[in-house]
Amino acid sequence: MDTNEALGALGISLPTPAYLAGLLIFGVIGFAAYRYGRKSSRPVATWGGVALMLYPYLVSETWLLYIVGVGVCAAIYLFRDR
């Protein structure tokens, strides 16, 4: 029995490389936004960074990961002066 088949029988599936890449990209962007928001006292950047770092734990679909990530990044950019 293959490892993937054994995991599948248990109801566990491994993430795709595209999902892992998105997780890494949005996690790094979130960490940078969090640090920037803390240093400049900008709550939108701070909480947007926290959201970017944590939302992948709630999203299991790759396409949804990228849509939500781009949306949060856009919100941080558009509301950066607040």
Biopython code that builds the backbone (N, CA, C, O; Angstrom):
import numpy as np
from Bio.PDB.StructureBuilder import StructureBuilder

atoms = [
    (1, "MET", "N", (0.848, -1.183, 0.000)),
    (1, "MET", "CA", (0.000, 0.000, 0.000)),
    (1, "MET", "C", (0.893, 1.246, 0.000)),
    (1, "MET", "O", (1.852, 1.333, 0.767)),
    (2, "ASP", "N", (0.572, 2.189, -0.851)),
    (2, "ASP", "CA", (1.305, 3.445, -0.969)),
    (2, "ASP", "C", (0.972, 4.355, 0.219)),
    (2, "ASP", "O", (-0.106, 4.253, 0.805)),
    (3, "THR", "N", (1.901, 5.237, 0.563)),
    (3, "THR", "CA", (1.701, 6.149, 1.700)),
    (3, "THR", "C", (0.504, 7.060, 1.478)),
    (3, "THR", "O", (-0.290, 7.289, 2.390)),
    (4, "ASN", "N", (0.378, 7.583, 0.244)),
    (4, "ASN", "CA", (-0.764, 8.461, -0.046)),
    (4, "ASN", "C", (-2.085, 7.712, 0.052)),
    (4, "ASN", "O", (-3.085, 8.273, 0.500)),
    (5, "GLU", "N", (-2.096, 6.450, -0.365)),
    (5, "GLU", "CA", (-3.315, 5.658, -0.255)),
    (5, "GLU", "C", (-3.658, 5.386, 1.209)),
    (5, "GLU", "O", (-4.826, 5.411, 1.596)),
    (6, "ALA", "N", (-2.630, 5.127, 2.018)),
    (6, "ALA", "CA", (-2.864, 4.879, 3.437)),
    (6, "ALA", "C", (-3.408, 6.125, 4.127)),
    (6, "ALA", "O", (-4.321, 6.038, 4.948)),
    (7, "LEU", "N", (-2.840, 7.293, 3.790)),
    (7, "LEU", "CA", (-3.344, 8.542, 4.360)),
    (7, "LEU", "C", (-4.760, 8.832, 3.877)),
    (7, "LEU", "O", (-5.601, 9.305, 4.642)),
    (8, "GLY", "N", (-5.016, 8.549, 2.610)),
    (8, "GLY", "CA", (-6.351, 8.749, 2.058)),
    (8, "GLY", "C", (-7.383, 7.870, 2.734)),
    (8, "GLY", "O", (-8.524, 8.288, 2.930)),
    (9, "ALA", "N", (-6.992, 6.653, 3.095)),
    (9, "ALA", "CA", (-7.905, 5.758, 3.796)),
    (9, "ALA", "C", (-8.250, 6.298, 5.184)),
    (9, "ALA", "O", (-9.327, 6.020, 5.711)),
    (10, "LEU", "N", (-7.343, 7.065, 5.769)),
    (10, "LEU", "CA", (-7.594, 7.675, 7.070)),
    (10, "LEU", "C", (-8.333, 9.013, 6.968)),
    (10, "LEU", "O", (-8.695, 9.607, 7.983)),
    (11, "GLY", "N", (-8.552, 9.480, 5.739)),
    (11, "GLY", "CA", (-9.233, 10.756, 5.542)),
    (11, "GLY", "C", (-8.296, 11.943, 5.562)),
    (11, "GLY", "O", (-8.738, 13.081, 5.723)),
    (12, "ILE", "N", (-7.001, 11.692, 5.400)),
    (12, "ILE", "CA", (-6.000, 12.764, 5.417)),
    (12, "ILE", "C", (-5.469, 12.944, 4.003)),
    (12, "ILE", "O", (-5.122, 11.969, 3.338)),
    (13, "SER", "N", (-5.406, 14.187, 3.545)),
    (13, "SER", "CA", (-4.822, 14.456, 2.231)),
    (13, "SER", "C", (-3.698, 15.483, 2.384)),
    (13, "SER", "O", (-3.799, 16.419, 3.177)),
    (14, "LEU", "N", (-2.655, 15.296, 1.629)),
    (14, "LEU", "CA", (-1.520, 16.210, 1.683)),
    (14, "LEU", "C", (-1.801, 17.437, 0.829)),
    (14, "LEU", "O", (-2.466, 17.325, -0.202)),
    (15, "PRO", "N", (-1.308, 18.614, 1.234)),
    (15, "PRO", "CA", (-1.526, 19.821, 0.430)),
    (15, "PRO", "C", (-0.706, 19.776, -0.853)),
    (15, "PRO", "O", (0.334, 19.123, -0.929)),
    (16, "THR", "N", (-1.207, 20.489, -1.855)),
    (16, "THR", "CA", (-0.506, 20.555, -3.130)),
    (16, "THR", "C", (0.664, 21.533, -3.029)),
    (16, "THR", "O", (0.694, 22.365, -2.123)),
    (17, "PRO", "N", (1.623, 21.442, -3.945)),
    (17, "PRO", "CA", (2.727, 22.412, -3.937)),
    (17, "PRO", "C", (2.251, 23.858, -4.122)),
    (17, "PRO", "O", (2.849, 24.776, -3.562)),
    (18, "ALA", "N", (1.193, 24.068, -4.890)),
    (18, "ALA", "CA", (0.656, 25.417, -5.074)),
    (18, "ALA", "C", (0.096, 25.962, -3.765)),
    (18, "ALA", "O", (0.236, 27.150, -3.475)),
    (19, "TYR", "N", (-0.537, 25.099, -2.974)),
    (19, "TYR", "CA", (-1.070, 25.518, -1.675)),
    (19, "TYR", "C", (0.072, 25.879, -0.736)),
    (19, "TYR", "O", (0.010, 26.895, -0.044)),
    (20, "LEU", "N", (1.115, 25.051, -0.709)),
    (20, "LEU", "CA", (2.260, 25.321, 0.159)),
    (20, "LEU", "C", (2.973, 26.606, -0.239)),
    (20, "LEU", "O", (3.434, 27.353, 0.623)),
    (21, "ALA", "N", (3.066, 26.868, -1.546)),
    (21, "ALA", "CA", (3.693, 28.109, -2.015)),
    (21, "ALA", "C", (2.869, 29.317, -1.579)),
    (21, "ALA", "O", (3.429, 30.311, -1.115)),
    (22, "GLY", "N", (1.545, 29.243, -1.725)),
    (22, "GLY", "CA", (0.680, 30.337, -1.295)),
    (22, "GLY", "C", (0.754, 30.559, 0.198)),
    (22, "GLY", "O", (0.758, 31.699, 0.662)),
    (23, "LEU", "N", (0.814, 29.475, 0.953)),
    (23, "LEU", "CA", (0.939, 29.559, 2.400)),
    (23, "LEU", "C", (2.213, 30.296, 2.787)),
    (23, "LEU", "O", (2.197, 31.156, 3.668)),
    (24, "LEU", "N", (3.301, 29.962, 2.135)),
    (24, "LEU", "CA", (4.580, 30.607, 2.424)),
    (24, "LEU", "C", (4.580, 32.074, 1.992)),
    (24, "LEU", "O", (5.016, 32.942, 2.748)),
    (25, "ILE", "N", (4.100, 32.349, 0.801)),
    (25, "ILE", "CA", (4.095, 33.721, 0.283)),
    (25, "ILE", "C", (3.249, 34.638, 1.166)),
    (25, "ILE", "O", (3.710, 35.703, 1.576)),
    (26, "PHE", "N", (2.013, 34.227, 1.459)),
    (26, "PHE", "CA", (1.131, 35.086, 2.251)),
    (26, "PHE", "C", (1.555, 35.146, 3.713)),
    (26, "PHE", "O", (1.288, 36.135, 4.396)),
    (27, "GLY", "N", (2.208, 34.107, 4.192)),
    (27, "GLY", "CA", (2.741, 34.149, 5.552)),
    (27, "GLY", "C", (3.861, 35.159, 5.695)),
    (27, "GLY", "O", (3.921, 35.893, 6.682)),
    (28, "VAL", "N", (4.756, 35.201, 4.703)),
    (28, "VAL", "CA", (5.862, 36.170, 4.732)),
    (28, "VAL", "C", (5.332, 37.591, 4.572)),
    (28, "VAL", "O", (5.771, 38.504, 5.272)),
    (29, "ILE", "N", (4.393, 37.776, 3.654)),
    (29, "ILE", "CA", (3.792, 39.107, 3.475)),
    (29, "ILE", "C", (3.070, 39.526, 4.756)),
    (29, "ILE", "O", (3.153, 40.685, 5.162)),
    (30, "GLY", "N", (2.371, 38.602, 5.385)),
    (30, "GLY", "CA", (1.670, 38.902, 6.633)),
    (30, "GLY", "C", (2.623, 39.281, 7.747)),
    (30, "GLY", "O", (2.349, 40.209, 8.508)),
    (31, "PHE", "N", (3.741, 38.576, 7.855)),
    (31, "PHE", "CA", (4.726, 38.903, 8.882)),
    (31, "PHE", "C", (5.315, 40.295, 8.644)),
    (31, "PHE", "O", (5.497, 41.069, 9.584)),
    (32, "ALA", "N", (5.613, 40.606, 7.374)),
    (32, "ALA", "CA", (6.150, 41.930, 7.048)),
    (32, "ALA", "C", (5.128, 43.026, 7.348)),
    (32, "ALA", "O", (5.483, 44.075, 7.886)),
    (33, "ALA", "N", (3.862, 42.788, 7.004)),
    (33, "ALA", "CA", (2.813, 43.775, 7.288)),
    (33, "ALA", "C", (2.619, 43.952, 8.784)),
    (33, "ALA", "O", (2.405, 45.068, 9.258)),
    (34, "TYR", "N", (2.694, 42.863, 9.524)),
    (34, "TYR", "CA", (2.561, 42.943, 10.982)),
    (34, "TYR", "C", (3.692, 43.765, 11.585)),
    (34, "TYR", "O", (3.452, 44.628, 12.429)),
    (35, "ARG", "N", (4.910, 43.503, 11.159)),
    (35, "ARG", "CA", (6.056, 44.260, 11.687)),
    (35, "ARG", "C", (5.951, 45.740, 11.323)),
    (35, "ARG", "O", (6.216, 46.610, 12.152)),
    (36, "TYR", "N", (5.562, 46.019, 10.077)),
    (36, "TYR", "CA", (5.402, 47.401, 9.637)),
    (36, "TYR", "C", (4.300, 48.102, 10.434)),
    (36, "TYR", "O", (4.463, 49.246, 10.859)),
    (37, "GLY", "N", (3.187, 47.412, 10.629)),
    (37, "GLY", "CA", (2.077, 48.003, 11.376)),
    (37, "GLY", "C", (2.427, 48.277, 12.824)),
    (37, "GLY", "O", (1.990, 49.282, 13.384)),
    (38, "ARG", "N", (3.211, 47.398, 13.443)),
    (38, "ARG", "CA", (3.613, 47.609, 14.841)),
    (38, "ARG", "C", (4.581, 48.784, 14.966)),
    (38, "ARG", "O", (4.471, 49.586, 15.893)),
    (39, "LYS", "N", (5.529, 48.885, 14.031)),
    (39, "LYS", "CA", (6.518, 49.967, 14.108)),
    (39, "LYS", "C", (5.907, 51.325, 13.813)),
    (39, "LYS", "O", (6.312, 52.329, 14.400)),
    (40, "SER", "N", (4.933, 51.367, 12.905)),
    (40, "SER", "CA", (4.349, 52.645, 12.520)),
    (40, "SER", "C", (2.997, 52.919, 13.192)),
    (40, "SER", "O", (2.340, 53.907, 12.867)),
    (41, "SER", "N", (2.587, 52.073, 14.104)),
    (41, "SER", "CA", (1.317, 52.221, 14.824)),
    (41, "SER", "C", (0.130, 52.331, 13.879)),
    (41, "SER", "O", (-0.706, 53.224, 14.018)),
    (42, "ARG", "N", (0.063, 51.422, 12.922)),
    (42, "ARG", "CA", (-1.048, 51.383, 11.973)),
    (42, "ARG", "C", (-1.825, 50.082, 12.178)),
    (42, "ARG", "O", (-1.362, 49.005, 11.802)),
    (43, "PRO", "N", (-3.005, 50.197, 12.775)),
    (43, "PRO", "CA", (-3.753, 48.978, 13.115)),
    (43, "PRO", "C", (-4.217, 48.171, 11.902)),
    (43, "PRO", "O", (-4.330, 46.949, 11.993)),
    (44, "VAL", "N", (-4.485, 48.818, 10.777)),
    (44, "VAL", "CA", (-4.924, 48.067, 9.598)),
    (44, "VAL", "C", (-3.808, 47.138, 9.128)),
    (44, "VAL", "O", (-4.060, 45.976, 8.808)),
    (45, "ALA", "N", (-2.589, 47.639, 9.085)),
    (45, "ALA", "CA", (-1.466, 46.805, 8.669)),
    (45, "ALA", "C", (-1.185, 45.717, 9.703)),
    (45, "ALA", "O", (-0.873, 44.583, 9.340)),
    (46, "THR", "N", (-1.291, 46.050, 10.974)),
    (46, "THR", "CA", (-1.027, 45.074, 12.027)),
    (46, "THR", "C", (-2.030, 43.926, 11.969)),
    (46, "THR", "O", (-1.632, 42.762, 11.923)),
    (47, "TRP", "N", (-3.310, 44.237, 11.970)),
    (47, "TRP", "CA", (-4.329, 43.189, 11.973)),
    (47, "TRP", "C", (-4.446, 42.500, 10.628)),
    (47, "TRP", "O", (-4.800, 41.323, 10.565)),
    (48, "GLY", "N", (-4.155, 43.215, 9.555)),
    (48, "GLY", "CA", (-4.108, 42.563, 8.241)),
    (48, "GLY", "C", (-2.984, 41.548, 8.169)),
    (48, "GLY", "O", (-3.145, 40.472, 7.594)),
    (49, "GLY", "N", (-1.849, 41.892, 8.753)),
    (49, "GLY", "CA", (-0.732, 40.953, 8.811)),
    (49, "GLY", "C", (-1.065, 39.726, 9.628)),
    (49, "GLY", "O", (-0.712, 38.610, 9.247)),
    (50, "VAL", "N", (-1.739, 39.918, 10.750)),
    (50, "VAL", "CA", (-2.164, 38.787, 11.573)),
    (50, "VAL", "C", (-3.140, 37.907, 10.780)),
    (50, "VAL", "O", (-3.055, 36.680, 10.820)),
    (51, "ALA", "N", (-4.051, 38.542, 10.071)),
    (51, "ALA", "CA", (-5.014, 37.785, 9.260)),
    (51, "ALA", "C", (-4.304, 36.980, 8.175)),
    (51, "ALA", "O", (-4.647, 35.823, 7.936)),
    (52, "LEU", "N", (-3.317, 37.588, 7.517)),
    (52, "LEU", "CA", (-2.582, 36.872, 6.477)),
    (52, "LEU", "C", (-1.805, 35.686, 7.033)),
    (52, "LEU", "O", (-1.648, 34.672, 6.352)),
    (53, "MET", "N", (-1.324, 35.805, 8.246)),
    (53, "MET", "CA", (-0.572, 34.701, 8.826)),
    (53, "MET", "C", (-1.477, 33.573, 9.316)),
    (53, "MET", "O", (-1.052, 32.418, 9.347)),
    (54, "LEU", "N", (-2.714, 33.884, 9.698)),
    (54, "LEU", "CA", (-3.566, 32.877, 10.324)),
    (54, "LEU", "C", (-4.643, 32.272, 9.430)),
    (54, "LEU", "O", (-5.067, 31.144, 9.680)),
    (55, "TYR", "N", (-5.101, 32.979, 8.400)),
    (55, "TYR", "CA", (-6.232, 32.465, 7.638)),
    (55, "TYR", "C", (-5.948, 31.164, 6.894)),
    (55, "TYR", "O", (-6.896, 30.415, 6.660)),
    (56, "PRO", "N", (-4.709, 30.836, 6.503)),
    (56, "PRO", "CA", (-4.516, 29.546, 5.826)),
    (56, "PRO", "C", (-4.912, 28.331, 6.674)),
    (56, "PRO", "O", (-5.169, 27.257, 6.131)),
    (57, "TYR", "N", (-4.962, 28.493, 7.981)),
    (57, "TYR", "CA", (-5.401, 27.388, 8.833)),
    (57, "TYR", "C", (-6.898, 27.132, 8.705)),
    (57, "TYR", "O", (-7.375, 26.059, 9.074)),
    (58, "LEU", "N", (-7.634, 28.095, 8.192)),
    (58, "LEU", "CA", (-9.077, 27.965, 8.053)),
    (58, "LEU", "C", (-9.514, 27.620, 6.631)),
    (58, "LEU", "O", (-10.657, 27.217, 6.418)),
    (59, "VAL", "N", (-8.624, 27.773, 5.663)),
    (59, "VAL", "CA", (-8.951, 27.580, 4.255)),
    (59, "VAL", "C", (-8.263, 26.311, 3.756)),
    (59, "VAL", "O", (-7.058, 26.140, 3.936)),
    (60, "SER", "N", (-9.036, 25.421, 3.128)),
    (60, "SER", "CA", (-8.445, 24.176, 2.650)),
    (60, "SER", "C", (-8.324, 24.105, 1.132)),
    (60, "SER", "O", (-7.611, 23.242, 0.620)),
    (61, "GLU", "N", (-8.988, 24.972, 0.412)),
    (61, "GLU", "CA", (-8.922, 24.978, -1.044)),
    (61, "GLU", "C", (-7.866, 25.958, -1.528)),
    (61, "GLU", "O", (-7.752, 27.067, -1.006)),
    (62, "THR", "N", (-7.097, 25.547, -2.526)),
    (62, "THR", "CA", (-6.000, 26.372, -3.032)),
    (62, "THR", "C", (-6.513, 27.659, -3.660)),
    (62, "THR", "O", (-5.965, 28.732, -3.408)),
    (63, "TRP", "N", (-7.554, 27.564, -4.472)),
    (63, "TRP", "CA", (-8.062, 28.761, -5.143)),
    (63, "TRP", "C", (-8.589, 29.768, -4.126)),
    (63, "TRP", "O", (-8.439, 30.975, -4.314)),
    (64, "LEU", "N", (-9.204, 29.282, -3.055)),
    (64, "LEU", "CA", (-9.722, 30.174, -2.025)),
    (64, "LEU", "C", (-8.581, 30.815, -1.231)),
    (64, "LEU", "O", (-8.685, 31.964, -0.802)),
    (65, "LEU", "N", (-7.500, 30.069, -1.041)),
    (65, "LEU", "CA", (-6.317, 30.608, -0.362)),
    (65, "LEU", "C", (-5.792, 31.835, -1.101)),
    (65, "LEU", "O", (-5.495, 32.857, -0.483)),
    (66, "TYR", "N", (-5.679, 31.730, -2.432)),
    (66, "TYR", "CA", (-5.147, 32.840, -3.218)),
    (66, "TYR", "C", (-6.124, 34.011, -3.291)),
    (66, "TYR", "O", (-5.700, 35.165, -3.235)),
    (67, "ILE", "N", (-7.416, 33.738, -3.415)),
    (67, "ILE", "CA", (-8.389, 34.838, -3.500)),
    (67, "ILE", "C", (-8.446, 35.619, -2.194)),
    (67, "ILE", "O", (-8.429, 36.850, -2.210)),
    (68, "VAL", "N", (-8.512, 34.927, -1.073)),
    (68, "VAL", "CA", (-8.561, 35.609, 0.227)),
    (68, "VAL", "C", (-7.245, 36.341, 0.479)),
    (68, "VAL", "O", (-7.258, 37.469, 0.972)),
    (69, "GLY", "N", (-6.116, 35.726, 0.153)),
    (69, "GLY", "CA", (-4.816, 36.357, 0.358)),
    (69, "GLY", "C", (-4.651, 37.638, -0.446)),
    (69, "GLY", "O", (-4.180, 38.649, 0.076)),
    (70, "VAL", "N", (-5.034, 37.596, -1.699)),
    (70, "VAL", "CA", (-4.950, 38.798, -2.536)),
    (70, "VAL", "C", (-5.916, 39.862, -2.017)),
    (70, "VAL", "O", (-5.595, 41.050, -2.034)),
    (71, "GLY", "N", (-7.090, 39.445, -1.559)),
    (71, "GLY", "CA", (-8.059, 40.406, -1.018)),
    (71, "GLY", "C", (-7.553, 41.099, 0.238)),
    (71, "GLY", "O", (-7.713, 42.311, 0.383)),
    (72, "VAL", "N", (-6.947, 40.347, 1.141)),
    (72, "VAL", "CA", (-6.421, 40.953, 2.367)),
    (72, "VAL", "C", (-5.230, 41.850, 2.044)),
    (72, "VAL", "O", (-5.085, 42.921, 2.632)),
    (73, "CYS", "N", (-4.375, 41.419, 1.111)),
    (73, "CYS", "CA", (-3.250, 42.272, 0.700)),
    (73, "CYS", "C", (-3.754, 43.577, 0.083)),
    (73, "CYS", "O", (-3.202, 44.645, 0.348)),
    (74, "ALA", "N", (-4.798, 43.489, -0.737)),
    (74, "ALA", "CA", (-5.378, 44.693, -1.331)),
    (74, "ALA", "C", (-5.961, 45.609, -0.258)),
    (74, "ALA", "O", (-5.822, 46.830, -0.340)),
    (75, "ALA", "N", (-6.609, 45.028, 0.742)),
    (75, "ALA", "CA", (-7.177, 45.838, 1.823)),
    (75, "ALA", "C", (-6.078, 46.545, 2.612)),
    (75, "ALA", "O", (-6.223, 47.711, 2.979)),
    (76, "ILE", "N", (-4.996, 45.845, 2.867)),
    (76, "ILE", "CA", (-3.871, 46.478, 3.577)),
    (76, "ILE", "C", (-3.313, 47.630, 2.746)),
    (76, "ILE", "O", (-2.988, 48.688, 3.285)),
    (77, "TYR", "N", (-3.205, 47.424, 1.445)),
    (77, "TYR", "CA", (-2.661, 48.470, 0.575)),
    (77, "TYR", "C", (-3.622, 49.656, 0.465)),
    (77, "TYR", "O", (-3.198, 50.808, 0.549)),
    (78, "LEU", "N", (-4.901, 49.378, 0.279)),
    (78, "LEU", "CA", (-5.869, 50.463, 0.073)),
    (78, "LEU", "C", (-6.098, 51.288, 1.330)),
    (78, "LEU", "O", (-6.332, 52.493, 1.246)),
    (79, "PHE", "N", (-6.033, 50.651, 2.495)),
    (79, "PHE", "CA", (-6.287, 51.347, 3.758)),
    (79, "PHE", "C", (-5.008, 51.552, 4.563)),
    (79, "PHE", "O", (-5.042, 51.558, 5.793)),
    (80, "ARG", "N", (-3.887, 51.719, 3.878)),
    (80, "ARG", "CA", (-2.588, 51.827, 4.544)),
    (80, "ARG", "C", (-2.414, 53.117, 5.325)),
    (80, "ARG", "O", (-1.552, 53.180, 6.202)),
    (81, "ASP", "N", (-3.194, 54.143, 5.044)),
    (81, "ASP", "CA", (-3.032, 55.427, 5.717)),
    (81, "ASP", "C", (-3.825, 55.497, 7.025)),
    (81, "ASP", "O", (-3.820, 56.533, 7.689)),
    (82, "ARG", "N", (-4.488, 54.438, 7.396)),
    (82, "ARG", "CA", (-5.324, 54.453, 8.608)),
    (82, "ARG", "C", (-4.670, 53.699, 9.716)),
    (82, "ARG", "O", (-5.226, 53.605, 10.810)),
]
sb = StructureBuilder()
sb.init_structure("model")
sb.init_model(0)
sb.init_chain("A")
sb.init_seg("    ")
for serial, (resi, resn, name, xyz) in enumerate(atoms, 1):
    if name == "N":
        sb.init_residue(resn, " ", resi, " ")
    sb.init_atom(name, np.array(xyz, "f"), 0.0, 1.0, " ", f" {name:<3s}", serial, name[0])
structure = sb.get_structure()
